[in-house]
Amino acid sequence: MSMIPPSAASLRGAVDLSSLVNRPQPGAPGAGAGAGAGGASGAPGAPGAPGAPRAAGGPGAAGALVQEATDATFTQFIELSNQVPVIVDLKADWAEASVELTALLTRIVTAYAGRLVLVGIDAQNNPQLAQAFQAQSVPTVAALVGGRPVQLFQGSYPEEEVRAVIEQVLQLAAQNGVTGTIEVGDAGDGPAEPVEEPLPPHHAEAYDAIARGDYAEAIREYQTAIAQNPRDALAVAGLAQVKLLERLQDKSLDEIRSAAAAAPGDLDAQMLVADLDVSGGHIDDAFGRLLDLFPSQDADGKTAVRTRLLELFEIVGTDDPRVTAARRRLTMLLY
């Protein structure tokens, strides 16, 4: 069983946005691929739509704490994971082991009384999420903590081992300041929605635009927020993330990598591969590619590479040691 280390470092740089590329629009039918097959790889890390996901189920604790997601709706849970850890259950109703694990996870999560949320995903009908969480088989269990993915385990395990992993998720969440709870009403009252602080107006507009796939509008809203408050770090990071999503939109992984391989001197093609690598969590590869390109560029090319690197630094996290190392190397190249 793959046990996560109880360390904040395991979250830093785990950004993976490519599951939001080419995602089906709400109402679109899911692809009929098997678990683990399908769209671009990655796990979400971009800003999610504001507001808590709706509970799937009837009144009572399980209705609020055990929910369902699809390729088209998963971004809602990214934001929720900033409040409580989200356990992700990639499952299949036809697999007995998966059904049994879902029942076990439901019991465990419900027992924590709001400190966790369980999100079930039909792996076969949601290929982008199956690929994002590297679900080679069902069941596959992962987590989201603070908007970042954490791989947990595949297959079924004894209850005591599963509980141990869940405890580690809670420890990791606490180290990253994710210590909220979901308030659940009495059984007769139905599930209560999490209480969230209202977003600043331009942030709220940006989140709404992201939810409907209008990245250009989200960029404008974040730019306006930064113009009003240049020290708005969340807007700066959000802007970098949405720009990356816009660049990857309507492009497949194979298309991006093939174009770069065919034109090693094409700076735009090489920078797009770096975007893809960051979206897939391959941080060192992305930074190394851009820093290797930098010395051979003219003045405009160097400016473009430096600008892209600074945006990717914001996405990964400016206190990440890989960002520190890449920034040091960039400084040496500049001077």
Residue frames relative to the residue before (quaternion, step in Angstrom):
aa qw qx qy qz dx dy dz
M 1.0000 0.0000 0.0000 0.0000 0.00 0.00 0.00
S 0.3665 -0.7283 0.5378 0.2146 3.59 -0.93 0.89
M 0.1118 -0.8062 0.5800 0.0329 3.55 -0.47 1.24
I 0.4057 -0.7157 0.5076 0.2561 3.58 -0.84 0.89
P 0.4469 -0.6689 0.5065 0.3103 3.61 -1.02 0.64
P 0.4100 -0.7161 0.4967 0.2691 3.62 -0.88 0.82
S 0.4300 0.6893 -0.4574 0.3614 3.55 0.58 1.17
A 0.5214 -0.6412 0.4631 0.3203 3.53 -1.00 0.81
A 0.5891 0.6085 -0.3700 0.3818 3.57 1.10 -0.63
S 0.6123 0.5724 -0.3658 0.4047 3.59 1.09 -0.52
L 0.6483 0.4872 -0.3295 0.4834 3.60 1.21 -0.20
R 0.6252 0.5730 -0.3658 0.3834 3.58 0.93 -0.79
G 0.8296 0.2012 -0.1597 0.4958 3.54 -0.90 0.93
A 0.5183 0.6367 -0.4298 0.3759 3.59 1.21 0.16
V 0.2767 0.7932 -0.5028 0.2036 3.55 1.20 0.47
D 0.1150 0.7808 -0.6045 0.1083 3.57 -0.88 0.90
L 0.0420 -0.8591 0.5086 -0.0398 3.52 -0.15 1.33
S 0.5365 0.6997 -0.3945 0.2588 3.57 1.14 -0.43
S 0.5292 0.6028 -0.4390 0.4047 3.61 1.17 -0.11
L 0.6338 0.5161 -0.3384 0.4662 3.58 1.25 -0.23
V 0.5519 0.5973 -0.3962 0.4262 3.58 1.30 -0.11
N 0.8492 0.0501 -0.0730 0.5206 3.56 -0.93 0.97
R 0.3001 0.7590 -0.5341 0.2206 3.60 1.05 0.58
P 0.5684 -0.5878 0.4304 0.3821 3.62 -1.07 0.56
Q 0.4577 -0.6473 0.5261 0.3077 3.53 -1.10 0.62
P 0.6433 -0.5183 0.3679 0.4269 3.60 -1.13 0.53
G 0.7747 0.3092 -0.2531 0.4901 3.53 -0.85 1.02
A 0.5736 0.5868 -0.3913 0.4167 3.57 1.25 -0.30
P 0.5118 -0.6517 0.4502 0.3328 3.60 -0.97 0.74
G 0.4762 -0.6595 0.5010 0.2954 3.56 -1.11 0.67
A 0.5449 -0.6043 0.4681 0.3448 3.52 -1.23 0.52
G 0.4440 -0.7207 0.4731 0.2441 3.54 -1.08 0.65
A 0.3221 0.7596 -0.5114 0.2403 3.60 1.10 0.57
G 0.5742 -0.5866 0.4508 0.3507 3.50 -1.28 0.40
A 0.6896 -0.4609 0.3446 0.4396 3.54 -1.27 0.24
G 0.7990 0.2653 -0.2260 0.4901 3.49 -0.93 1.01
A 0.6376 0.4813 -0.3469 0.4915 3.60 1.21 -0.14
G 0.5576 0.6551 -0.4196 0.2897 3.55 -1.21 0.25
G 0.8927 -0.1930 0.0962 0.3956 3.45 -1.43 -0.52
A 0.8046 -0.2911 0.2162 0.4703 3.47 -1.38 -0.30
S 0.4864 -0.6762 0.4691 0.2935 3.51 -1.08 0.76
G 0.4631 0.6824 -0.5039 0.2569 3.51 -1.23 0.47
A 0.2227 -0.7231 0.6296 0.1764 3.52 -1.35 0.25
P 0.5974 -0.6452 0.3305 0.3430 3.51 -0.85 0.87
G 0.0676 0.7764 -0.6265 0.0141 3.46 -1.28 0.56
A 0.5080 0.6307 -0.4261 0.4032 3.57 1.25 0.14
P 0.6512 -0.5006 0.3578 0.4442 3.56 -1.18 0.33
G 0.3270 -0.7516 0.5435 0.1810 3.56 -0.93 0.85
A 0.6562 -0.4864 0.3819 0.4324 3.53 -1.28 0.14
P 0.5114 -0.6643 0.4333 0.3308 3.61 -0.94 0.76
G 0.6935 0.4627 -0.3461 0.4304 3.51 -1.22 0.44
A 0.5091 -0.6568 0.4658 0.3042 3.54 -1.15 0.58
P 0.5569 -0.5909 0.4551 0.3655 3.59 -1.13 0.57
R 0.5156 -0.6204 0.4852 0.3375 3.52 -1.14 0.56
A 0.4866 -0.6507 0.4951 0.3077 3.53 -1.08 0.69
A 0.2413 -0.7417 0.6075 0.1506 3.53 -1.09 0.79
G 0.6869 0.4378 -0.3216 0.4829 3.55 -0.35 1.14
G 0.6491 -0.5493 0.3763 0.3679 3.53 -1.31 0.15
P 0.7522 -0.3883 0.2665 0.4609 3.52 -1.28 -0.17
G 0.6193 0.5501 -0.4090 0.3828 3.53 -1.26 0.40
A 0.7450 -0.4457 0.2606 0.4223 3.53 -1.30 0.27
A 0.6782 0.5051 -0.3197 0.4275 3.59 0.77 -0.95
G 0.6170 0.5662 -0.3555 0.4151 3.59 1.02 -0.70
A 0.7112 0.4371 -0.2628 0.4838 3.60 1.02 -0.76
L 0.7672 0.4218 -0.1891 0.4447 3.55 0.93 -0.86
V 0.7160 0.3315 -0.2260 0.5713 3.60 1.24 -0.27
Q 0.0478 0.8309 -0.5406 0.1228 3.55 -0.40 1.26
E 0.3640 -0.7112 0.5590 0.2219 3.55 -1.34 0.12
A 0.0794 -0.7896 0.6070 0.0424 3.57 -1.18 0.60
T 0.1919 -0.7445 0.6264 0.1288 3.53 -1.35 0.36
D 0.7175 -0.3949 0.3298 0.4696 3.56 -1.31 0.05
A 0.7232 0.4702 -0.2467 0.4416 3.58 0.96 -0.89
T 0.7773 0.3649 -0.1848 0.4780 3.61 1.09 -0.55
F 0.4660 0.7386 -0.4247 0.2388 3.58 1.20 -0.25
T 0.5593 0.6335 -0.4038 0.3504 3.63 1.04 -0.60
Q 0.5589 0.6095 -0.3963 0.3989 3.60 1.12 -0.50
F 0.6912 0.4980 -0.2833 0.4404 3.56 1.01 -0.80
I 0.5093 0.6232 -0.4302 0.4089 3.58 1.22 -0.27
E 0.6836 0.4678 -0.2826 0.4836 3.56 0.87 -0.93
L 0.6342 0.5370 -0.3383 0.4416 3.59 0.96 -0.80
S 0.6528 0.5381 -0.3234 0.4239 3.59 1.04 -0.71
N 0.5448 0.5673 -0.4146 0.4577 3.59 1.26 0.02
Q 0.6861 0.4497 -0.2716 0.5032 3.57 1.26 -0.31
V 0.7841 -0.0328 0.0498 0.6177 3.57 0.92 -0.94
P 0.5587 -0.5767 0.4498 0.3910 3.62 -1.12 0.47
V 0.2256 -0.7589 0.6003 0.1131 3.54 -1.08 0.83
I 0.2202 -0.7573 0.6042 0.1142 3.58 -0.69 1.12
V 0.1992 -0.8004 0.5616 0.0658 3.57 -0.74 1.11
D 0.1026 -0.8025 0.5877 -0.0030 3.56 -0.64 1.21
L 0.1030 -0.7788 0.6180 0.0309 3.58 -0.33 1.27
K 0.0316 0.8584 -0.4889 0.1520 3.51 -0.30 1.33
A 0.1487 -0.7481 0.6326 0.1347 3.51 -1.39 -0.01
D 0.4716 -0.7072 0.4549 0.2656 3.56 -0.80 1.00
W 0.6574 0.5261 -0.3183 0.4356 3.58 1.16 -0.52
A 0.6557 0.5000 -0.3076 0.4749 3.60 1.25 -0.27
E 0.4170 -0.7412 0.4660 0.2442 3.58 -0.47 1.19
A 0.6468 0.5219 -0.3273 0.4496 3.59 0.95 -0.85
S 0.6448 0.5218 -0.3165 0.4603 3.56 1.06 -0.76
V 0.6438 0.5179 -0.3195 0.4638 3.58 0.94 -0.87
E 0.6687 0.4994 -0.3035 0.4598 3.57 0.94 -0.87
L 0.6620 0.4977 -0.3168 0.4623 3.59 0.97 -0.81
T 0.6113 0.5447 -0.3509 0.4544 3.59 1.03 -0.74
A 0.6520 0.5042 -0.3165 0.4696 3.58 0.96 -0.83
L 0.6495 0.5083 -0.3158 0.4692 3.59 1.01 -0.81
L 0.6619 0.4988 -0.3089 0.4665 3.60 0.89 -0.90
T 0.6156 0.5473 -0.3438 0.4510 3.58 1.03 -0.75
R 0.6655 0.4956 -0.3048 0.4676 3.58 0.91 -0.89
I 0.6779 0.4992 -0.3021 0.4471 3.57 0.89 -0.93
V 0.6877 0.4837 -0.2916 0.4562 3.57 0.80 -1.00
T 0.6427 0.5253 -0.3243 0.4536 3.59 0.93 -0.84
A 0.6470 0.5409 -0.3210 0.4311 3.58 1.02 -0.79
Y 0.6441 0.5234 -0.3303 0.4496 3.59 1.14 -0.43
A 0.3465 -0.8184 0.4292 0.1612 3.56 1.34 0.19
G 0.8314 -0.2548 0.1045 0.4826 3.55 0.74 1.02
R 0.5643 0.6063 -0.3970 0.3954 3.60 1.20 -0.08
L 0.7625 0.2087 -0.1176 0.6010 3.58 1.31 -0.29
V 0.1613 -0.7290 0.6472 0.1538 3.53 -1.36 0.31
L 0.2419 -0.7490 0.6015 0.1368 3.56 -1.04 0.82
V 0.0865 -0.7905 0.6061 0.0133 3.57 -0.83 1.04
G 0.2017 -0.7919 0.5692 0.0906 3.55 -0.65 1.14
I 0.0751 -0.7854 0.6142 0.0130 3.57 -1.03 0.85
D 0.3508 -0.6984 0.5853 0.2159 3.57 -0.85 0.98
A 0.3352 -0.8000 0.4599 0.1900 3.57 -0.16 1.31
Q 0.6534 0.5380 -0.3254 0.4217 3.59 0.98 -0.77
N 0.7680 0.3701 -0.1931 0.4857 3.57 0.94 -0.85
N 0.7268 0.3310 -0.2285 0.5567 3.59 1.27 0.07
P 0.0808 -0.8764 0.4727 0.0431 3.57 0.62 1.17
Q 0.6144 0.5489 -0.3781 0.4222 3.62 1.03 -0.60
L 0.6757 0.4667 -0.2985 0.4863 3.58 0.94 -0.81
A 0.6100 0.5427 -0.3550 0.4553 3.59 1.02 -0.71
Q 0.6776 0.4660 -0.2855 0.4921 3.57 0.97 -0.84
A 0.6248 0.5648 -0.3401 0.4182 3.57 0.97 -0.85
F 0.7688 0.3290 -0.1726 0.5205 3.57 0.95 -0.90
Q 0.4743 -0.7230 0.4101 0.2899 3.57 1.29 0.51
A 0.2404 0.7895 -0.5229 0.2130 3.56 0.98 0.92
Q 0.1142 -0.8110 0.5732 0.0262 3.55 -0.05 1.31
S 0.7776 0.0374 -0.0256 0.6271 3.57 1.26 -0.39
V 0.3460 -0.6978 0.5718 0.2577 3.54 -1.30 0.15
P 0.5542 -0.2138 -0.8042 -0.0206 1.46 -2.00 1.48
T 0.1345 -0.7300 0.6606 0.1121 3.54 -1.33 0.50
V 0.1154 -0.8040 0.5823 0.0341 3.57 -0.85 0.96
A 0.0216 0.7687 -0.6368 0.0560 3.55 -0.96 0.99
A 0.2676 -0.7431 0.5808 0.1970 3.56 -1.30 -0.16
L 0.2176 -0.7040 0.6492 0.1888 3.50 -1.40 0.28
V 0.0306 0.7754 -0.6290 0.0467 3.55 -0.86 1.00
G 0.8352 -0.0220 -0.0215 0.5491 3.56 -0.55 1.13
G 0.7051 -0.4733 0.2611 0.4590 3.57 1.07 0.73
R 0.6795 0.4780 -0.2875 0.4766 3.59 1.24 -0.04
P 0.4557 -0.7187 0.4567 0.2593 3.58 -0.97 0.84
V 0.0880 -0.7516 0.6514 0.0546 3.55 -1.21 0.65
Q 0.3214 -0.7396 0.5572 0.1980 3.58 -0.67 1.07
L 0.1908 -0.7975 0.5644 0.0954 3.61 -0.91 0.88
F 0.7278 -0.3822 0.2819 0.4947 3.63 0.21 -1.17
Q 0.2767 -0.7115 0.6148 0.1981 3.52 -1.39 0.25
G 0.7332 0.3837 -0.3024 0.4730 3.55 -1.09 0.71
S 0.5313 -0.6190 0.4728 0.3332 3.55 -1.32 -0.03
Y 0.0848 -0.7923 0.6042 -0.0010 3.55 -1.12 0.79
P 0.6448 -0.5085 0.3806 0.4253 3.58 -1.21 0.33
E 0.6584 -0.5516 0.3475 0.3763 3.53 -1.16 0.68
E 0.6580 0.5257 -0.3374 0.4205 3.60 0.88 -0.83
E 0.6513 0.5004 -0.3200 0.4723 3.59 1.06 -0.68
V 0.6329 0.5176 -0.3318 0.4706 3.58 1.01 -0.77
R 0.6481 0.5129 -0.3190 0.4638 3.58 0.96 -0.85
A 0.6279 0.5386 -0.3402 0.4470 3.60 1.03 -0.73
V 0.6439 0.5064 -0.3218 0.4747 3.58 1.01 -0.78
I 0.6428 0.5191 -0.3260 0.4594 3.59 0.93 -0.86
E 0.6288 0.5261 -0.3346 0.4647 3.60 1.01 -0.76
Q 0.6492 0.5079 -0.3213 0.4663 3.58 1.01 -0.77
V 0.6022 0.5425 -0.3567 0.4645 3.57 1.07 -0.68
L 0.6637 0.5012 -0.3028 0.4655 3.58 0.93 -0.87
Q 0.6280 0.5200 -0.3358 0.4717 3.59 1.04 -0.72
L 0.6571 0.5076 -0.3008 0.4692 3.55 0.95 -0.92
A 0.6370 0.5260 -0.3242 0.4608 3.57 0.99 -0.83
A 0.6522 0.5170 -0.3205 0.4524 3.59 0.91 -0.87
Q 0.6499 0.5193 -0.3166 0.4557 3.59 0.99 -0.78
N 0.7353 0.3779 -0.2133 0.5206 3.57 1.20 -0.49
G 0.5965 -0.6342 0.3406 0.3550 3.57 1.22 0.43
V 0.5152 0.6047 -0.4364 0.4225 3.58 1.23 0.35
T 0.2373 0.8087 -0.4852 0.2330 3.55 0.18 1.30
G 0.3803 0.7421 -0.4780 0.2760 3.60 1.16 0.45
T 0.2694 -0.7255 0.5986 0.2068 3.52 -1.34 -0.11
I 0.3863 -0.6568 0.5909 0.2650 3.51 -1.32 0.43
E 0.3041 -0.7554 0.5508 0.1833 3.58 -0.67 1.06
V 0.1250 -0.7975 0.5895 0.0274 3.54 -0.75 1.10
G 0.3990 -0.7337 0.5020 0.2249 3.55 -0.81 1.02
D 0.6842 -0.4282 0.3678 0.4618 3.54 -1.29 0.00
A 0.6844 -0.5160 0.3186 0.4047 3.55 -1.19 0.56
G 0.7059 0.4638 -0.2783 0.4574 3.57 1.01 -0.71
D 0.6622 0.5304 -0.2994 0.4365 3.57 1.24 -0.36
G 0.4615 -0.6647 0.4651 0.3589 3.57 1.18 -0.42
P 0.6598 -0.5330 0.3544 0.3937 3.59 -1.26 0.31
A 0.3390 -0.7219 0.5659 0.2090 3.55 -1.07 0.76
E 0.4522 -0.6734 0.5138 0.2794 3.53 -1.09 0.72
P 0.5456 -0.5854 0.4646 0.3792 3.62 -1.10 0.55
V 0.3772 -0.7054 0.5530 0.2332 3.56 -1.10 0.73
E 0.0572 -0.8174 0.5732 -0.0074 3.57 -0.66 1.07
E 0.5053 -0.6065 0.5136 0.3363 3.52 -1.20 0.61
P 0.5083 -0.6479 0.4553 0.3385 3.61 -0.95 0.75
L 0.4483 -0.6831 0.5095 0.2698 3.54 -1.04 0.79
P 0.5688 -0.5329 0.4747 0.4088 3.59 -1.18 0.41
P 0.6610 -0.5704 0.2985 0.3855 3.61 -0.96 0.80
H 0.7204 0.4382 -0.2805 0.4587 3.60 0.75 -0.95
H 0.5912 0.5385 -0.3668 0.4753 3.60 1.14 -0.52
A 0.6512 0.5184 -0.3140 0.4568 3.57 0.93 -0.89
E 0.6567 0.4971 -0.3117 0.4738 3.58 0.96 -0.85
A 0.6362 0.5238 -0.3312 0.4595 3.59 1.02 -0.77
Y 0.6495 0.5109 -0.3202 0.4633 3.60 0.93 -0.87
D 0.6417 0.5176 -0.3278 0.4614 3.59 0.94 -0.83
A 0.6552 0.5108 -0.3109 0.4617 3.56 0.99 -0.85
I 0.6279 0.5283 -0.3335 0.4641 3.59 1.01 -0.79
A 0.6506 0.5443 -0.3164 0.4246 3.56 0.93 -0.94
R 0.7475 0.3541 -0.2222 0.5163 3.59 1.05 -0.66
G 0.5754 -0.6444 0.3545 0.3578 3.59 1.28 0.29
D 0.5078 0.6309 -0.4297 0.3992 3.59 1.24 0.33
Y 0.1063 -0.8511 0.5126 0.0398 3.54 0.35 1.27
A 0.5944 0.5721 -0.3708 0.4265 3.61 1.08 -0.65
E 0.6650 0.4823 -0.3027 0.4833 3.59 0.97 -0.83
A 0.6255 0.5309 -0.3407 0.4591 3.60 1.00 -0.75
I 0.6285 0.5284 -0.3301 0.4657 3.58 1.01 -0.79
R 0.6558 0.5075 -0.3200 0.4583 3.60 0.91 -0.86
E 0.6626 0.5074 -0.3173 0.4504 3.59 0.94 -0.82
Y 0.6619 0.4855 -0.3118 0.4785 3.58 0.95 -0.81
Q 0.6341 0.5241 -0.3358 0.4587 3.59 1.00 -0.75
T 0.6349 0.5137 -0.3279 0.4748 3.58 1.03 -0.73
A 0.6378 0.5240 -0.3271 0.4600 3.59 0.97 -0.85
I 0.6701 0.4903 -0.3006 0.4693 3.60 0.96 -0.84
A 0.6213 0.5377 -0.3433 0.4549 3.58 1.03 -0.75
Q 0.6847 0.4722 -0.2781 0.4805 3.57 1.04 -0.75
N 0.7934 0.0318 0.0026 0.6078 3.58 1.13 -0.68
P 0.2426 -0.8165 0.5051 0.1386 3.61 0.03 1.25
R 0.6699 0.4860 -0.3035 0.4721 3.61 1.21 -0.32
D 0.4195 0.6959 -0.4745 0.3385 3.60 1.24 0.28
A 0.2187 -0.8320 0.4982 0.1084 3.56 0.13 1.33
L 0.6301 0.5361 -0.3412 0.4463 3.59 1.04 -0.72
A 0.6481 0.5046 -0.3202 0.4721 3.57 1.03 -0.74
V 0.6279 0.5331 -0.3352 0.4573 3.58 1.03 -0.78
A 0.6825 0.4667 -0.2890 0.4825 3.58 0.90 -0.91
G 0.6423 0.5278 -0.3242 0.4514 3.58 0.99 -0.82
L 0.6347 0.5301 -0.3272 0.4573 3.56 0.99 -0.83
A 0.6549 0.5105 -0.3180 0.4576 3.59 0.91 -0.87
Q 0.6668 0.5079 -0.3053 0.4518 3.58 0.94 -0.86
V 0.6899 0.4736 -0.2968 0.4600 3.58 0.88 -0.89
K 0.6004 0.5423 -0.3662 0.4597 3.60 1.04 -0.63
L 0.6375 0.5141 -0.3302 0.4694 3.57 1.00 -0.78
L 0.6441 0.5187 -0.3238 0.4596 3.59 0.93 -0.87
E 0.6525 0.5150 -0.3200 0.4546 3.57 0.94 -0.85
R 0.6637 0.5065 -0.3152 0.4512 3.59 0.96 -0.82
L 0.7197 0.4361 -0.2514 0.4782 3.59 1.05 -0.72
Q 0.4745 0.7048 -0.4303 0.3048 3.57 1.23 -0.35
D 0.8518 0.1326 -0.1354 0.4883 3.56 -1.07 0.91
K 0.6297 0.4834 -0.3555 0.4934 3.60 1.20 0.42
S 0.3214 -0.7434 0.5540 0.1926 3.56 -0.97 0.82
L 0.6657 -0.4975 0.3788 0.4072 3.54 -1.28 0.40
D 0.6809 0.4924 -0.2987 0.4524 3.59 0.83 -0.95
E 0.6335 0.5388 -0.3288 0.4475 3.56 1.00 -0.81
I 0.6746 0.4999 -0.3008 0.4523 3.57 0.88 -0.92
R 0.7143 0.4521 -0.2721 0.4597 3.58 0.81 -0.98
S 0.6320 0.5303 -0.3387 0.4524 3.61 1.02 -0.70
A 0.6479 0.5171 -0.3207 0.4582 3.58 0.96 -0.83
A 0.6708 0.4919 -0.3045 0.4641 3.58 0.96 -0.80
A 0.6520 0.5118 -0.3167 0.4611 3.58 1.01 -0.79
A 0.6792 0.4935 -0.2854 0.4623 3.59 1.06 -0.76
A 0.7955 0.1824 -0.0847 0.5715 3.60 1.15 -0.53
P 0.1085 -0.8445 0.5215 0.0553 3.61 0.39 1.19
G 0.6881 0.4701 -0.2882 0.4715 3.60 1.18 -0.41
D 0.5329 0.6176 -0.4082 0.4098 3.59 1.28 -0.02
L 0.3480 -0.7826 0.4772 0.1966 3.57 -0.28 1.27
D 0.6453 0.5252 -0.3319 0.4445 3.59 0.92 -0.86
A 0.6595 0.5057 -0.3128 0.4598 3.58 0.95 -0.87
Q 0.6662 0.4946 -0.3060 0.4669 3.59 0.97 -0.79
M 0.6545 0.5022 -0.3229 0.4638 3.59 0.98 -0.75
L 0.6234 0.5362 -0.3447 0.4528 3.58 1.09 -0.64
V 0.6090 0.5216 -0.3561 0.4798 3.60 1.08 -0.61
A 0.6214 0.5275 -0.3414 0.4680 3.59 1.03 -0.74
D 0.6084 0.5355 -0.3437 0.4743 3.58 1.03 -0.74
L 0.6723 0.5029 -0.2949 0.4563 3.56 0.88 -0.98
D 0.6478 0.5202 -0.3229 0.4532 3.58 0.99 -0.82
V 0.6482 0.4912 -0.3290 0.4798 3.60 0.94 -0.77
S 0.6540 0.5183 -0.3221 0.4470 3.58 0.93 -0.84
G 0.7222 0.4104 -0.2376 0.5035 3.57 1.18 -0.57
G 0.5874 -0.6160 0.3549 0.3867 3.59 1.28 0.16
H 0.5317 0.6127 -0.4188 0.4081 3.62 1.25 0.16
I 0.0757 -0.8779 0.4721 0.0277 3.52 0.68 1.19
D 0.6798 0.4922 -0.3024 0.4519 3.58 0.80 -0.98
D 0.6274 0.5340 -0.3408 0.4528 3.60 1.00 -0.77
A 0.6626 0.5136 -0.3063 0.4510 3.58 0.92 -0.90
F 0.6940 0.4668 -0.2851 0.4682 3.56 0.80 -1.00
G 0.6527 0.5295 -0.3189 0.4382 3.57 0.95 -0.87
R 0.6301 0.5399 -0.3332 0.4478 3.57 0.99 -0.83
L 0.7096 0.4589 -0.2713 0.4608 3.59 0.81 -0.97
L 0.6705 0.4920 -0.3082 0.4619 3.58 0.94 -0.80
D 0.6236 0.5203 -0.3390 0.4748 3.60 1.10 -0.60
L 0.6544 0.5166 -0.3060 0.4596 3.58 1.10 -0.70
F 0.5735 0.6776 -0.3667 0.2784 3.55 1.00 -0.89
P 0.7110 0.4845 -0.3200 0.3966 3.68 0.61 -0.96
S 0.7005 0.4895 -0.2760 0.4400 3.62 1.04 -0.67
Q 0.5845 0.6144 -0.3665 0.3827 3.61 1.23 -0.13
D 0.4890 -0.5989 0.5287 0.3503 3.53 -1.29 0.36
A 0.7680 -0.3778 0.2279 0.4641 3.58 -1.29 0.04
D 0.6692 0.4913 -0.3068 0.4654 3.60 0.93 -0.88
G 0.6529 0.5180 -0.3158 0.4535 3.55 0.98 -0.83
K 0.6469 0.5113 -0.3241 0.4638 3.59 0.97 -0.78
T 0.6257 0.5264 -0.3358 0.4675 3.57 1.04 -0.75
A 0.6581 0.5132 -0.3110 0.4548 3.57 0.96 -0.89
V 0.6647 0.4927 -0.3101 0.4683 3.61 0.90 -0.86
R 0.6540 0.5115 -0.3188 0.4572 3.58 0.91 -0.90
T 0.6515 0.5164 -0.3166 0.4568 3.60 0.94 -0.87
R 0.6628 0.4982 -0.3096 0.4654 3.58 0.94 -0.88
L 0.6387 0.5278 -0.3306 0.4520 3.58 0.95 -0.81
L 0.6581 0.5077 -0.3194 0.4551 3.59 0.90 -0.85
E 0.6312 0.5136 -0.3341 0.4757 3.60 1.05 -0.68
L 0.6772 0.4840 -0.2992 0.4666 3.58 0.91 -0.88
F 0.5730 0.5697 -0.3772 0.4526 3.60 1.12 -0.59
E 0.6533 0.5147 -0.3163 0.4563 3.60 0.95 -0.85
I 0.6570 0.5157 -0.3143 0.4513 3.58 0.99 -0.81
V 0.7015 0.4622 -0.2731 0.4686 3.57 0.86 -0.95
G 0.5270 -0.5936 0.4353 0.4249 3.57 1.01 -0.81
T 0.4077 -0.7706 0.4316 0.2319 3.57 -0.44 1.19
D 0.6797 0.4565 -0.3041 0.4869 3.61 1.22 -0.27
D 0.4226 0.6898 -0.4788 0.3412 3.60 1.26 0.14
P 0.5153 -0.6682 0.4279 0.3238 3.65 -0.83 0.87
R 0.6163 0.5337 -0.3584 0.4548 3.60 1.10 -0.53
V 0.6157 0.5124 -0.3411 0.4919 3.56 1.13 -0.59
T 0.6296 0.5371 -0.3321 0.4525 3.58 0.96 -0.83
A 0.6768 0.4880 -0.2916 0.4677 3.58 0.89 -0.91
A 0.6712 0.4891 -0.3014 0.4684 3.58 0.93 -0.88
R 0.6359 0.5220 -0.3346 0.4596 3.60 1.00 -0.75
R 0.6332 0.5263 -0.3306 0.4613 3.58 1.03 -0.80
R 0.6705 0.4841 -0.3071 0.4709 3.58 0.93 -0.86
L 0.6265 0.5295 -0.3423 0.4582 3.59 1.00 -0.74
T 0.6386 0.5294 -0.3272 0.4526 3.58 0.94 -0.83
M 0.6471 0.5113 -0.3141 0.4703 3.57 1.00 -0.84
L 0.6624 0.5004 -0.3095 0.4637 3.58 1.01 -0.75
L 0.6460 0.5311 -0.3189 0.4459 3.55 1.09 -0.69
Y 0.8109 0.2541 -0.1048 0.5166 3.55 1.00 -0.83
